[in-house]
Amino acid sequence: MNETKDTQVPAPDQAAAPLTAEQIEALRTQAAQAADNYDRLLRLTADFDNFKKRAARERDETRRAAIEGVLTKFLPVLDNFDMALAATGQANASVETLKVGITMIHSQLRQVFGDSGVETIDAVGQPFDPAVHEAVSQQETSEVPDGQVVQQLRKGYRLKEKLLRPATVVVAKNAATQPVQS
């Protein structure tokens, strides 16, 4: 059974017992403490909001500075591509000269990637590893062990320990032995 407790609430026309000076002083102290706690809470909340805004601003500035740094490294490569394209329109441009220029630009681009920490994944001759290789087909062969990469169709890249793109590869599959027919 649920029992309800009657709380004694003075009737509206009944006067409450007067508070003593000690009780009034205790209530004033508690009210002052509550007001102080409320003020501290408001300041702490404002400080936290300011911290979140400052952290977001700093994160955006760091991201922007990193992007600017990388793009600045690519600008000379872009300039060289522009010069190579302009050279294709000249009458005295030979295929060999353009080939040398494009090779230089390629080397410069690889240097920018290398300076940024990007590594090429060389897959040919390696055992197939699904963590860094993406197999698109198999090739029957008895020249290399089963499961070894025989051809790389597209290079893979990693930045430090993070895989940016897996190498697209063709994996060796040992030729099945044909049953002897009589």
C-alpha positions in Angstrom: 0.0 0.0 0.0 1.1 3.5 -0.8 0.9 5.8 2.1 0.9 9.5 1.5 2.7 11.7 3.9 1.0 14.9 4.9 3.4 17.8 4.7 2.6 20.7 6.9 2.1 23.7 4.8 0.8 26.7 6.6 -2.6 27.9 5.5 -2.5 31.2 3.5 -4.1 33.0 6.4 -1.8 31.5 9.0 1.4 33.4 9.6 4.6 31.4 9.6 6.8 31.5 12.6 9.2 34.4 12.4 12.8 33.5 11.5 15.6 34.1 14.0 18.5 36.4 13.2 20.8 33.4 12.8 18.4 31.8 10.3 18.2 35.0 8.4 21.9 35.3 8.3 22.3 31.7 7.2 19.8 32.3 4.4 21.7 35.4 3.3 25.0 33.5 3.3 23.4 30.7 1.2 21.9 33.2 -1.2 25.2 35.0 -1.6 26.9 31.6 -2.1 24.3 30.7 -4.7 24.7 34.0 -6.5 28.5 33.5 -6.5 28.2 30.0 -7.9 25.8 31.2 -10.6 28.2 34.0 -11.6 31.1 31.4 -11.7 29.0 29.1 -13.8 28.2 31.9 -16.3 31.9 32.9 -16.5 32.9 29.3 -16.9 30.3 28.8 -19.7 31.5 31.9 -21.5 35.1 30.9 -21.1 34.3 27.5 -22.5 32.4 29.0 -25.5 35.3 31.3 -26.2 37.7 28.3 -26.0 35.7 26.4 -28.5 35.6 29.3 -30.9 39.4 29.9 -30.5 40.1 26.2 -31.0 38.0 26.1 -34.2 39.7 29.3 -35.4 43.2 27.9 -34.7 42.3 24.6 -36.4 41.1 26.4 -39.5 44.2 28.6 -39.6 46.4 25.5 -39.2 44.5 23.7 -42.0 44.8 26.8 -44.2 48.5 27.2 -43.5 49.1 23.5 -44.3 47.2 23.8 -47.6 49.0 27.0 -48.5 52.4 25.3 -47.8 51.6 22.3 -50.1 50.1 24.5 -52.9 53.1 26.8 -52.8 55.3 23.7 -53.5 53.2 22.9 -56.5 53.3 26.4 -58.1 56.8 25.9 -59.8 55.5 22.6 -61.2 52.5 24.4 -62.6 54.7 27.1 -64.0 56.8 24.4 -65.8 53.7 22.8 -67.2 52.6 26.2 -68.6 56.0 26.6 -70.2 55.8 23.1 -71.7 52.3 23.8 -73.1 53.6 27.1 -74.6 56.5 25.2 -76.1 54.2 22.8 -78.0 52.9 25.8 -80.0 56.3 26.8 -81.2 57.4 25.7 -84.7 60.9 24.6 -83.6 59.6 22.3 -80.8 60.7 18.7 -81.3 59.2 15.7 -79.6 62.5 14.9 -78.0 62.7 18.4 -76.4 59.1 18.1 -75.1 59.9 14.7 -73.8 62.9 16.0 -71.8 60.8 18.9 -70.5 58.0 16.6 -69.3 60.5 14.2 -67.7 61.9 17.2 -65.8 58.5 18.2 -64.7 57.7 14.7 -63.6 60.8 14.6 -61.6 60.0 17.9 -60.0 56.5 16.7 -59.1 57.9 13.5 -57.6 60.3 15.6 -55.5 57.3 17.7 -54.2 55.5 14.6 -53.2 58.6 13.1 -51.6 59.3 16.3 -49.6 55.7 16.1 -48.4 56.2 12.5 -47.2 54.3 10.7 -50.0 55.8 7.3 -50.8 55.2 5.2 -53.9 54.1 1.6 -53.4 56.2 -0.7 -55.7 54.2 -3.8 -56.1 55.7 -5.8 -58.9 57.4 -9.0 -57.6 55.9 -8.6 -54.2 53.4 -11.0 -52.6 49.9 -9.8 -52.9 48.9 -7.8 -49.8 45.2 -6.6 -49.7 46.2 -3.9 -47.3 48.2 -2.0 -50.0 47.2 -3.8 -53.3 44.0 -3.9 -55.2 43.8 -7.0 -57.4 41.8 -6.4 -60.6 42.7 -9.7 -62.3 44.7 -12.9 -62.2 47.2 -14.1 -64.7 48.0 -17.8 -65.2 51.7 -18.3 -65.1 54.2 -20.9 -63.9 57.1 -18.4 -63.9 56.4 -16.8 -60.5 54.8 -18.2 -57.3 51.1 -18.2 -56.8 49.8 -14.9 -55.2 52.7 -12.8 -56.4 52.1 -9.5 -58.2 53.1 -9.9 -61.8 52.0 -6.5 -63.1 51.2 -3.1 -61.7 48.5 -1.2 -63.6 48.4 1.9 -61.4 50.8 3.0 -58.7 49.8 3.1 -55.1 50.8 5.8 -52.6 51.0 6.2 -48.9 51.6 9.2 -46.6 53.7 8.1 -43.7 51.7 5.1 -42.4 48.3 6.1 -44.1 47.4 4.5 -47.4 46.3 7.2 -49.9 45.6 4.8 -52.7 46.3 1.1 -53.1 48.3 -0.1 -56.1 46.1 -1.7 -58.8 47.7 -5.0 -59.7 47.5 -8.3 -61.6 48.2 -11.3 -59.4 49.9 -14.6 -60.5 47.8 -17.7 -60.5 49.6 -21.0 -61.1 48.3 -22.8 -64.1 46.1 -25.7 -63.1 47.5 -29.1 -64.2 45.4 -30.6 -66.9 44.2 -34.1 -66.4 45.8 -36.7 -68.7 43.2 -37.9 -71.3 43.6 -41.4 -72.7 
